[in-house]
Amino acid sequence: MDEQISKEQLDEMNNDLKKLRDAIDKADDILCQSFIYRMQIVTGIAKYKKLHNLPVSDGEREYQILERLIEKFGEHNRPYIEDLYETVFAESRRMQEKLVK
């Protein structure tokens, strides 16, 4: 039997969805702000690597970062952390490559 959803229930569901989407928007703002901050730091790292003739890629450091984050945020989040940081590391290396040349 199909249940009817009242206007009040529908309004409440829409309101809940709006609140959740607002929370996602705030989280996205924090994520982007943090990424931009991280990339500013990467600029300094690239300058250091250029000055000291160090390679851009540092697999050991990337591994350390992943393991620290997985330990901090839980093994169950490993796939998400690895997927996210695959992109973060790639963009970091790309920026460093431009700056080291």
Biopython code that builds the backbone (N, CA, C, O; Angstrom):
import numpy as np
from Bio.PDB.StructureBuilder import StructureBuilder

atoms = [
    (1, "MET", "N", (0.845, -1.184, 0.000)),
    (1, "MET", "CA", (0.000, 0.000, 0.000)),
    (1, "MET", "C", (0.887, 1.243, 0.000)),
    (1, "MET", "O", (1.816, 1.349, 0.801)),
    (2, "ASP", "N", (0.601, 2.173, -0.890)),
    (2, "ASP", "CA", (1.365, 3.412, -0.972)),
    (2, "ASP", "C", (0.969, 4.324, 0.169)),
    (2, "ASP", "O", (-0.210, 4.522, 0.460)),
    (3, "GLU", "N", (1.994, 4.874, 0.808)),
    (3, "GLU", "CA", (1.720, 5.832, 1.876)),
    (3, "GLU", "C", (1.755, 7.230, 1.294)),
    (3, "GLU", "O", (2.612, 7.555, 0.473)),
    (4, "GLN", "N", (0.829, 8.037, 1.721)),
    (4, "GLN", "CA", (0.787, 9.436, 1.304)),
    (4, "GLN", "C", (1.736, 10.230, 2.202)),
    (4, "GLN", "O", (1.789, 10.019, 3.414)),
    (5, "ILE", "N", (2.465, 11.125, 1.597)),
    (5, "ILE", "CA", (3.334, 12.022, 2.363)),
    (5, "ILE", "C", (2.624, 13.356, 2.453)),
    (5, "ILE", "O", (2.227, 13.951, 1.451)),
    (6, "SER", "N", (2.480, 13.804, 3.686)),
    (6, "SER", "CA", (1.788, 15.080, 3.884)),
    (6, "SER", "C", (2.690, 16.233, 3.456)),
    (6, "SER", "O", (3.906, 16.082, 3.345)),
    (7, "LYS", "N", (2.075, 17.376, 3.221)),
    (7, "LYS", "CA", (2.828, 18.577, 2.854)),
    (7, "LYS", "C", (3.822, 18.930, 3.955)),
    (7, "LYS", "O", (4.944, 19.353, 3.676)),
    (8, "GLU", "N", (3.410, 18.755, 5.195)),
    (8, "GLU", "CA", (4.299, 19.060, 6.317)),
    (8, "GLU", "C", (5.514, 18.129, 6.313)),
    (8, "GLU", "O", (6.640, 18.569, 6.545)),
    (9, "GLN", "N", (5.280, 16.844, 6.049)),
    (9, "GLN", "CA", (6.389, 15.890, 5.998)),
    (9, "GLN", "C", (7.332, 16.219, 4.837)),
    (9, "GLN", "O", (8.554, 16.160, 4.978)),
    (10, "LEU", "N", (6.752, 16.559, 3.710)),
    (10, "LEU", "CA", (7.551, 16.921, 2.544)),
    (10, "LEU", "C", (8.369, 18.184, 2.818)),
    (10, "LEU", "O", (9.549, 18.251, 2.471)),
    (11, "ASP", "N", (7.748, 19.171, 3.435)),
    (11, "ASP", "CA", (8.458, 20.406, 3.791)),
    (11, "ASP", "C", (9.599, 20.113, 4.762)),
    (11, "ASP", "O", (10.689, 20.671, 4.639)),
    (12, "GLU", "N", (9.337, 19.234, 5.728)),
    (12, "GLU", "CA", (10.362, 18.882, 6.718)),
    (12, "GLU", "C", (11.531, 18.153, 6.040)),
    (12, "GLU", "O", (12.694, 18.420, 6.344)),
    (13, "MET", "N", (11.216, 17.238, 5.124)),
    (13, "MET", "CA", (12.267, 16.520, 4.397)),
    (13, "MET", "C", (13.087, 17.487, 3.551)),
    (13, "MET", "O", (14.314, 17.393, 3.513)),
    (14, "ASN", "N", (12.420, 18.410, 2.876)),
    (14, "ASN", "CA", (13.127, 19.403, 2.060)),
    (14, "ASN", "C", (13.998, 20.303, 2.923)),
    (14, "ASN", "O", (15.110, 20.662, 2.535)),
    (15, "ASN", "N", (13.484, 20.669, 4.108)),
    (15, "ASN", "CA", (14.240, 21.502, 5.040)),
    (15, "ASN", "C", (15.478, 20.746, 5.535)),
    (15, "ASN", "O", (16.566, 21.315, 5.622)),
    (16, "ASP", "N", (15.300, 19.454, 5.858)),
    (16, "ASP", "CA", (16.435, 18.641, 6.293)),
    (16, "ASP", "C", (17.479, 18.533, 5.183)),
    (16, "ASP", "O", (18.679, 18.627, 5.443)),
    (17, "LEU", "N", (17.022, 18.336, 3.947)),
    (17, "LEU", "CA", (17.938, 18.242, 2.817)),
    (17, "LEU", "C", (18.685, 19.557, 2.622)),
    (17, "LEU", "O", (19.884, 19.553, 2.343)),
    (18, "LYS", "N", (17.992, 20.667, 2.766)),
    (18, "LYS", "CA", (18.645, 21.975, 2.635)),
    (18, "LYS", "C", (19.713, 22.144, 3.707)),
    (18, "LYS", "O", (20.807, 22.629, 3.421)),
    (19, "LYS", "N", (19.404, 21.747, 4.941)),
    (19, "LYS", "CA", (20.391, 21.847, 6.024)),
    (19, "LYS", "C", (21.616, 20.988, 5.716)),
    (19, "LYS", "O", (22.752, 21.414, 5.925)),
    (20, "LEU", "N", (21.375, 19.785, 5.223)),
    (20, "LEU", "CA", (22.491, 18.904, 4.881)),
    (20, "LEU", "C", (23.320, 19.486, 3.737)),
    (20, "LEU", "O", (24.549, 19.424, 3.763)),
    (21, "ARG", "N", (22.656, 20.043, 2.750)),
    (21, "ARG", "CA", (23.385, 20.650, 1.631)),
    (21, "ARG", "C", (24.154, 21.891, 2.071)),
    (21, "ARG", "O", (25.252, 22.150, 1.579)),
    (22, "ASP", "N", (23.585, 22.651, 2.990)),
    (22, "ASP", "CA", (24.307, 23.804, 3.538)),
    (22, "ASP", "C", (25.567, 23.337, 4.260)),
    (22, "ASP", "O", (26.621, 23.964, 4.151)),
    (23, "ALA", "N", (25.453, 22.233, 5.000)),
    (23, "ALA", "CA", (26.614, 21.683, 5.707)),
    (23, "ALA", "C", (27.678, 21.215, 4.714)),
    (23, "ALA", "O", (28.871, 21.417, 4.941)),
    (24, "ILE", "N", (27.248, 20.590, 3.615)),
    (24, "ILE", "CA", (28.184, 20.171, 2.564)),
    (24, "ILE", "C", (28.880, 21.388, 1.965)),
    (24, "ILE", "O", (30.088, 21.357, 1.728)),
    (25, "ASP", "N", (28.127, 22.459, 1.719)),
    (25, "ASP", "CA", (28.720, 23.685, 1.169)),
    (25, "ASP", "C", (29.801, 24.229, 2.093)),
    (25, "ASP", "O", (30.864, 24.643, 1.631)),
    (26, "LYS", "N", (29.536, 24.229, 3.397)),
    (26, "LYS", "CA", (30.534, 24.710, 4.361)),
    (26, "LYS", "C", (31.762, 23.807, 4.363)),
    (26, "LYS", "O", (32.894, 24.289, 4.398)),
    (27, "ALA", "N", (31.534, 22.489, 4.325)),
    (27, "ALA", "CA", (32.655, 21.548, 4.282)),
    (27, "ALA", "C", (33.476, 21.745, 3.006)),
    (27, "ALA", "O", (34.706, 21.688, 3.043)),
    (28, "ASP", "N", (32.802, 21.975, 1.881)),
    (28, "ASP", "CA", (33.506, 22.223, 0.618)),
    (28, "ASP", "C", (34.341, 23.495, 0.687)),
    (28, "ASP", "O", (35.456, 23.536, 0.167)),
    (29, "ASP", "N", (33.807, 24.532, 1.327)),
    (29, "ASP", "CA", (34.565, 25.774, 1.491)),
    (29, "ASP", "C", (35.838, 25.525, 2.295)),
    (29, "ASP", "O", (36.913, 26.009, 1.939)),
    (30, "ILE", "N", (35.707, 24.766, 3.379)),
    (30, "ILE", "CA", (36.862, 24.449, 4.223)),
    (30, "ILE", "C", (37.872, 23.613, 3.446)),
    (30, "ILE", "O", (39.078, 23.849, 3.528)),
    (31, "LEU", "N", (37.377, 22.641, 2.694)),
    (31, "LEU", "CA", (38.245, 21.776, 1.899)),
    (31, "LEU", "C", (39.039, 22.585, 0.874)),
    (31, "LEU", "O", (40.251, 22.410, 0.749)),
    (32, "CYS", "N", (38.365, 23.464, 0.148)),
    (32, "CYS", "CA", (39.051, 24.287, -0.863)),
    (32, "CYS", "C", (40.032, 25.257, -0.225)),
    (32, "CYS", "O", (41.141, 25.444, -0.725)),
    (33, "GLN", "N", (39.627, 25.870, 0.872)),
    (33, "GLN", "CA", (40.511, 26.800, 1.568)),
    (33, "GLN", "C", (41.765, 26.064, 2.050)),
    (33, "GLN", "O", (42.873, 26.588, 1.933)),
    (34, "SER", "N", (41.597, 24.867, 2.585)),
    (34, "SER", "CA", (42.730, 24.072, 3.058)),
    (34, "SER", "C", (43.631, 23.649, 1.904)),
    (34, "SER", "O", (44.855, 23.644, 2.038)),
    (35, "PHE", "N", (43.027, 23.292, 0.771)),
    (35, "PHE", "CA", (43.822, 22.891, -0.386)),
    (35, "PHE", "C", (44.645, 24.067, -0.907)),
    (35, "PHE", "O", (45.824, 23.907, -1.223)),
    (36, "ILE", "N", (44.038, 25.231, -0.998)),
    (36, "ILE", "CA", (44.763, 26.423, -1.458)),
    (36, "ILE", "C", (45.911, 26.746, -0.506)),
    (36, "ILE", "O", (47.007, 27.085, -0.952)),
    (37, "TYR", "N", (45.670, 26.644, 0.796)),
    (37, "TYR", "CA", (46.721, 26.864, 1.795)),
    (37, "TYR", "C", (47.850, 25.849, 1.601)),
    (37, "TYR", "O", (49.028, 26.202, 1.646)),
    (38, "ARG", "N", (47.475, 24.583, 1.386)),
    (38, "ARG", "CA", (48.468, 23.529, 1.177)),
    (38, "ARG", "C", (49.325, 23.839, -0.052)),
    (38, "ARG", "O", (50.543, 23.667, -0.024)),
    (39, "MET", "N", (48.689, 24.291, -1.119)),
    (39, "MET", "CA", (49.427, 24.584, -2.345)),
    (39, "MET", "C", (50.353, 25.792, -2.170)),
    (39, "MET", "O", (51.392, 25.868, -2.827)),
    (40, "GLN", "N", (49.997, 26.719, -1.310)),
    (40, "GLN", "CA", (50.900, 27.832, -1.005)),
    (40, "GLN", "C", (52.156, 27.311, -0.310)),
    (40, "GLN", "O", (53.262, 27.779, -0.578)),
    (41, "ILE", "N", (51.977, 26.349, 0.574)),
    (41, "ILE", "CA", (53.120, 25.734, 1.254)),
    (41, "ILE", "C", (53.974, 24.960, 0.250)),
    (41, "ILE", "O", (55.202, 24.968, 0.334)),
    (42, "VAL", "N", (53.320, 24.300, -0.690)),
    (42, "VAL", "CA", (54.025, 23.549, -1.734)),
    (42, "VAL", "C", (54.973, 24.469, -2.508)),
    (42, "VAL", "O", (56.052, 24.043, -2.919)),
    (43, "THR", "N", (54.579, 25.706, -2.704)),
    (43, "THR", "CA", (55.446, 26.672, -3.382)),
    (43, "THR", "C", (56.768, 26.809, -2.635)),
    (43, "THR", "O", (57.837, 26.815, -3.246)),
    (44, "GLY", "N", (56.691, 26.918, -1.317)),
    (44, "GLY", "CA", (57.907, 27.001, -0.507)),
    (44, "GLY", "C", (58.737, 25.731, -0.581)),
    (44, "GLY", "O", (59.966, 25.786, -0.617)),
    (45, "ILE", "N", (58.070, 24.595, -0.603)),
    (45, "ILE", "CA", (58.775, 23.319, -0.714)),
    (45, "ILE", "C", (59.492, 23.229, -2.057)),
    (45, "ILE", "O", (60.631, 22.767, -2.130)),
    (46, "ALA", "N", (58.824, 23.671, -3.113)),
    (46, "ALA", "CA", (59.444, 23.642, -4.448)),
    (46, "ALA", "C", (60.694, 24.518, -4.484)),
    (46, "ALA", "O", (61.710, 24.127, -5.059)),
    (47, "LYS", "N", (60.623, 25.690, -3.876)),
    (47, "LYS", "CA", (61.789, 26.581, -3.838)),
    (47, "LYS", "C", (62.942, 25.918, -3.090)),
    (47, "LYS", "O", (64.093, 25.992, -3.521)),
    (48, "TYR", "N", (62.630, 25.273, -1.974)),
    (48, "TYR", "CA", (63.649, 24.570, -1.194)),
    (48, "TYR", "C", (64.272, 23.450, -2.022)),
    (48, "TYR", "O", (65.494, 23.302, -2.060)),
    (49, "LYS", "N", (63.427, 22.663, -2.684)),
    (49, "LYS", "CA", (63.928, 21.545, -3.491)),
    (49, "LYS", "C", (64.795, 22.043, -4.642)),
    (49, "LYS", "O", (65.813, 21.433, -4.966)),
    (50, "LYS", "N", (64.396, 23.139, -5.251)),
    (50, "LYS", "CA", (65.191, 23.705, -6.351)),
    (50, "LYS", "C", (66.548, 24.170, -5.835)),
    (50, "LYS", "O", (67.580, 23.890, -6.444)),
    (51, "LEU", "N", (66.542, 24.874, -4.718)),
    (51, "LEU", "CA", (67.770, 25.394, -4.125)),
    (51, "LEU", "C", (68.733, 24.273, -3.741)),
    (51, "LEU", "O", (69.947, 24.410, -3.893)),
    (52, "HIS", "N", (68.186, 23.166, -3.243)),
    (52, "HIS", "CA", (69.010, 22.050, -2.772)),
    (52, "HIS", "C", (69.092, 20.906, -3.786)),
    (52, "HIS", "O", (69.570, 19.816, -3.472)),
    (53, "ASN", "N", (68.620, 21.174, -4.997)),
    (53, "ASN", "CA", (68.706, 20.196, -6.083)),
    (53, "ASN", "C", (68.088, 18.842, -5.699)),
    (53, "ASN", "O", (68.670, 17.787, -5.952)),
    (54, "LEU", "N", (66.911, 18.896, -5.091)),
    (54, "LEU", "CA", (66.201, 17.683, -4.674)),
    (54, "LEU", "C", (65.126, 17.334, -5.697)),
    (54, "LEU", "O", (64.593, 18.218, -6.368)),
    (55, "PRO", "N", (64.810, 16.051, -5.816)),
    (55, "PRO", "CA", (63.751, 15.661, -6.759)),
    (55, "PRO", "C", (62.379, 16.118, -6.269)),
    (55, "PRO", "O", (62.140, 16.238, -5.068)),
    (56, "VAL", "N", (61.498, 16.365, -7.208)),
    (56, "VAL", "CA", (60.136, 16.781, -6.865)),
    (56, "VAL", "C", (59.395, 15.653, -6.162)),
    (56, "VAL", "O", (58.777, 15.860, -5.118)),
    (57, "SER", "N", (59.460, 14.476, -6.732)),
    (57, "SER", "CA", (58.702, 13.340, -6.208)),
    (57, "SER", "C", (59.391, 12.741, -4.988)),
    (57, "SER", "O", (60.604, 12.527, -4.991)),
    (58, "ASP", "N", (58.611, 12.474, -3.953)),
    (58, "ASP", "CA", (59.129, 11.859, -2.728)),
    (58, "ASP", "C", (58.099, 10.841, -2.242)),
    (58, "ASP", "O", (57.260, 11.133, -1.391)),
    (59, "GLY", "N", (58.190, 9.639, -2.808)),
    (59, "GLY", "CA", (57.238, 8.584, -2.492)),
    (59, "GLY", "C", (57.192, 8.233, -1.017)),
    (59, "GLY", "O", (56.125, 7.928, -0.485)),
    (60, "GLU", "N", (58.327, 8.272, -0.358)),
    (60, "GLU", "CA", (58.367, 7.954, 1.073)),
    (60, "GLU", "C", (57.565, 8.972, 1.873)),
    (60, "GLU", "O", (56.830, 8.601, 2.788)),
    (61, "ARG", "N", (57.698, 10.244, 1.538)),
    (61, "ARG", "CA", (56.938, 11.291, 2.233)),
    (61, "ARG", "C", (55.446, 11.124, 1.980)),
    (61, "ARG", "O", (54.643, 11.271, 2.902)),
    (62, "GLU", "N", (55.069, 10.822, 0.753)),
    (62, "GLU", "CA", (53.656, 10.612, 0.443)),
    (62, "GLU", "C", (53.098, 9.437, 1.244)),
    (62, "GLU", "O", (51.981, 9.502, 1.757)),
    (63, "TYR", "N", (53.879, 8.369, 1.346)),
    (63, "TYR", "CA", (53.470, 7.205, 2.136)),
    (63, "TYR", "C", (53.277, 7.595, 3.602)),
    (63, "TYR", "O", (52.294, 7.198, 4.227)),
    (64, "GLN", "N", (54.211, 8.369, 4.145)),
    (64, "GLN", "CA", (54.113, 8.809, 5.542)),
    (64, "GLN", "C", (52.847, 9.631, 5.774)),
    (64, "GLN", "O", (52.165, 9.457, 6.784)),
    (65, "ILE", "N", (52.540, 10.515, 4.848)),
    (65, "ILE", "CA", (51.336, 11.345, 4.969)),
    (65, "ILE", "C", (50.093, 10.469, 4.974)),
    (65, "ILE", "O", (49.222, 10.626, 5.829)),
    (66, "LEU", "N", (50.010, 9.545, 4.020)),
    (66, "LEU", "CA", (48.845, 8.653, 3.951)),
    (66, "LEU", "C", (48.692, 7.847, 5.231)),
    (66, "LEU", "O", (47.595, 7.762, 5.784)),
    (67, "GLU", "N", (49.773, 7.259, 5.701)),
    (67, "GLU", "CA", (49.692, 6.427, 6.907)),
    (67, "GLU", "C", (49.293, 7.249, 8.130)),
    (67, "GLU", "O", (48.519, 6.783, 8.966)),
    (68, "ARG", "N", (49.816, 8.465, 8.237)),
    (68, "ARG", "CA", (49.448, 9.328, 9.363)),
    (68, "ARG", "C", (47.956, 9.644, 9.331)),
    (68, "ARG", "O", (47.281, 9.584, 10.359)),
    (69, "LEU", "N", (47.450, 9.978, 8.155)),
    (69, "LEU", "CA", (46.032, 10.327, 8.032)),
    (69, "LEU", "C", (45.128, 9.120, 8.267)),
    (69, "LEU", "O", (44.080, 9.240, 8.903)),
    (70, "ILE", "N", (45.527, 7.972, 7.760)),
    (70, "ILE", "CA", (44.725, 6.762, 7.965)),
    (70, "ILE", "C", (44.717, 6.383, 9.439)),
    (70, "ILE", "O", (43.684, 5.977, 9.972)),
    (71, "GLU", "N", (45.854, 6.512, 10.094)),
    (71, "GLU", "CA", (45.908, 6.232, 11.532)),
    (71, "GLU", "C", (45.020, 7.211, 12.300)),
    (71, "GLU", "O", (44.327, 6.821, 13.240)),
    (72, "LYS", "N", (45.042, 8.460, 11.905)),
    (72, "LYS", "CA", (44.264, 9.488, 12.602)),
    (72, "LYS", "C", (42.766, 9.362, 12.344)),
    (72, "LYS", "O", (41.963, 9.535, 13.261)),
    (73, "PHE", "N", (42.383, 9.060, 11.096)),
    (73, "PHE", "CA", (40.966, 9.079, 10.729)),
    (73, "PHE", "C", (40.354, 7.699, 10.527)),
    (73, "PHE", "O", (39.168, 7.585, 10.216)),
    (74, "GLY", "N", (41.149, 6.660, 10.699)),
    (74, "GLY", "CA", (40.596, 5.311, 10.706)),
    (74, "GLY", "C", (40.835, 4.527, 9.429)),
    (74, "GLY", "O", (40.759, 5.047, 8.316)),
    (75, "GLU", "N", (41.125, 3.259, 9.638)),
    (75, "GLU", "CA", (41.369, 2.339, 8.525)),
    (75, "GLU", "C", (40.161, 2.263, 7.592)),
    (75, "GLU", "O", (40.314, 2.093, 6.382)),
    (76, "HIS", "N", (38.963, 2.388, 8.160)),
    (76, "HIS", "CA", (37.749, 2.313, 7.337)),
    (76, "HIS", "C", (37.668, 3.464, 6.323)),
    (76, "HIS", "O", (36.919, 3.387, 5.349)),
    (77, "ASN", "N", (38.437, 4.519, 6.557)),
    (77, "ASN", "CA", (38.466, 5.653, 5.622)),
    (77, "ASN", "C", (39.617, 5.574, 4.616)),
    (77, "ASN", "O", (39.779, 6.468, 3.785)),
    (78, "ARG", "N", (40.410, 4.511, 4.691)),
    (78, "ARG", "CA", (41.579, 4.359, 3.809)),
    (78, "ARG", "C", (41.252, 4.602, 2.327)),
    (78, "ARG", "O", (41.950, 5.383, 1.681)),
    (79, "PRO", "N", (40.212, 3.960, 1.767)),
    (79, "PRO", "CA", (39.969, 4.165, 0.330)),
    (79, "PRO", "C", (39.705, 5.624, -0.035)),
    (79, "PRO", "O", (40.149, 6.097, -1.081)),
    (80, "TYR", "N", (38.983, 6.332, 0.829)),
    (80, "TYR", "CA", (38.660, 7.735, 0.549)),
    (80, "TYR", "C", (39.904, 8.608, 0.661)),
    (80, "TYR", "O", (40.135, 9.491, -0.165)),
    (81, "ILE", "N", (40.694, 8.350, 1.687)),
    (81, "ILE", "CA", (41.921, 9.122, 1.893)),
    (81, "ILE", "C", (42.886, 8.877, 0.733)),
    (81, "ILE", "O", (43.473, 9.817, 0.199)),
    (82, "GLU", "N", (43.045, 7.617, 0.348)),
    (82, "GLU", "CA", (43.956, 7.308, -0.759)),
    (82, "GLU", "C", (43.485, 7.943, -2.064)),
    (82, "GLU", "O", (44.294, 8.489, -2.814)),
    (83, "ASP", "N", (42.200, 7.877, -2.336)),
    (83, "ASP", "CA", (41.677, 8.489, -3.568)),
    (83, "ASP", "C", (41.864, 10.001, -3.568)),
    (83, "ASP", "O", (42.302, 10.580, -4.563)),
    (84, "LEU", "N", (41.531, 10.634, -2.449)),
    (84, "LEU", "CA", (41.666, 12.088, -2.353)),
    (84, "LEU", "C", (43.123, 12.508, -2.514)),
    (84, "LEU", "O", (43.436, 13.425, -3.273)),
    (85, "TYR", "N", (44.007, 11.829, -1.792)),
    (85, "TYR", "CA", (45.406, 12.241, -1.803)),
    (85, "TYR", "C", (46.145, 11.847, -3.073)),
    (85, "TYR", "O", (47.211, 12.394, -3.358)),
    (86, "GLU", "N", (45.607, 10.922, -3.832)),
    (86, "GLU", "CA", (46.180, 10.651, -5.152)),
    (86, "GLU", "C", (46.128, 11.931, -5.990)),
    (86, "GLU", "O", (47.090, 12.277, -6.675)),
    (87, "THR", "N", (44.998, 12.620, -5.923)),
    (87, "THR", "CA", (44.844, 13.887, -6.646)),
    (87, "THR", "C", (45.668, 14.997, -6.003)),
    (87, "THR", "O", (46.326, 15.766, -6.703)),
    (88, "VAL", "N", (45.636, 15.083, -4.681)),
    (88, "VAL", "CA", (46.393, 16.122, -3.970)),
    (88, "VAL", "C", (47.882, 16.004, -4.300)),
    (88, "VAL", "O", (48.530, 17.000, -4.623)),
    (89, "PHE", "N", (48.417, 14.794, -4.218)),
    (89, "PHE", "CA", (49.840, 14.598, -4.508)),
    (89, "PHE", "C", (50.159, 14.916, -5.970)),
    (89, "PHE", "O", (51.186, 15.528, -6.264)),
    (90, "ALA", "N", (49.289, 14.503, -6.877)),
    (90, "ALA", "CA", (49.523, 14.768, -8.301)),
    (90, "ALA", "C", (49.565, 16.270, -8.573)),
    (90, "ALA", "O", (50.431, 16.743, -9.309)),
    (91, "GLU", "N", (48.642, 17.014, -7.989)),
    (91, "GLU", "CA", (48.622, 18.471, -8.189)),
    (91, "GLU", "C", (49.827, 19.130, -7.534)),
    (91, "GLU", "O", (50.379, 20.093, -8.065)),
    (92, "SER", "N", (50.230, 18.615, -6.392)),
    (92, "SER", "CA", (51.407, 19.135, -5.710)),
    (92, "SER", "C", (52.657, 18.932, -6.566)),
    (92, "SER", "O", (53.460, 19.849, -6.737)),
    (93, "ARG", "N", (52.812, 17.717, -7.101)),
    (93, "ARG", "CA", (53.969, 17.446, -7.962)),
    (93, "ARG", "C", (53.930, 18.305, -9.224)),
    (93, "ARG", "O", (54.958, 18.813, -9.672)),
    (94, "ARG", "N", (52.745, 18.460, -9.787)),
    (94, "ARG", "CA", (52.604, 19.265, -11.005)),
    (94, "ARG", "C", (53.031, 20.711, -10.750)),
    (94, "ARG", "O", (53.749, 21.302, -11.557)),
    (95, "MET", "N", (52.592, 21.272, -9.633)),
    (95, "MET", "CA", (52.977, 22.650, -9.308)),
    (95, "MET", "C", (54.482, 22.738, -9.065)),
    (95, "MET", "O", (55.140, 23.664, -9.540)),
    (96, "GLN", "N", (55.022, 21.772, -8.327)),
    (96, "GLN", "CA", (56.456, 21.788, -8.055)),
    (96, "GLN", "C", (57.273, 21.683, -9.343)),
    (96, "GLN", "O", (58.285, 22.367, -9.500)),
    (97, "GLU", "N", (56.829, 20.824, -10.262)),
    (97, "GLU", "CA", (57.542, 20.677, -11.540)),
    (97, "GLU", "C", (57.628, 22.019, -12.265)),
    (97, "GLU", "O", (58.672, 22.363, -12.819)),
    (98, "LYS", "N", (56.540, 22.765, -12.259)),
    (98, "LYS", "CA", (56.534, 24.083, -12.911)),
    (98, "LYS", "C", (57.518, 25.033, -12.239)),
    (98, "LYS", "O", (58.227, 25.782, -12.912)),
    (99, "LEU", "N", (57.558, 24.997, -10.912)),
    (99, "LEU", "CA", (58.372, 25.952, -10.162)),
    (99, "LEU", "C", (59.847, 25.582, -10.128)),
    (99, "LEU", "O", (60.700, 26.459, -9.999)),
    (100, "VAL", "N", (60.156, 24.310, -10.241)),
    (100, "VAL", "CA", (61.543, 23.855, -10.158)),
    (100, "VAL", "C", (62.284, 24.089, -11.475)),
    (100, "VAL", "O", (63.510, 24.205, -11.479)),
    (101, "LYS", "N", (61.562, 24.160, -12.580)),
    (101, "LYS", "CA", (62.203, 24.364, -13.896)),
    (101, "LYS", "C", (62.849, 25.714, -14.010)),
    (101, "LYS", "O", (63.427, 26.036, -15.048)),
]
sb = StructureBuilder()
sb.init_structure("model")
sb.init_model(0)
sb.init_chain("A")
sb.init_seg("    ")
for serial, (resi, resn, name, xyz) in enumerate(atoms, 1):
    if name == "N":
        sb.init_residue(resn, " ", resi, " ")
    sb.init_atom(name, np.array(xyz, "f"), 0.0, 1.0, " ", f" {name:<3s}", serial, name[0])
structure = sb.get_structure()
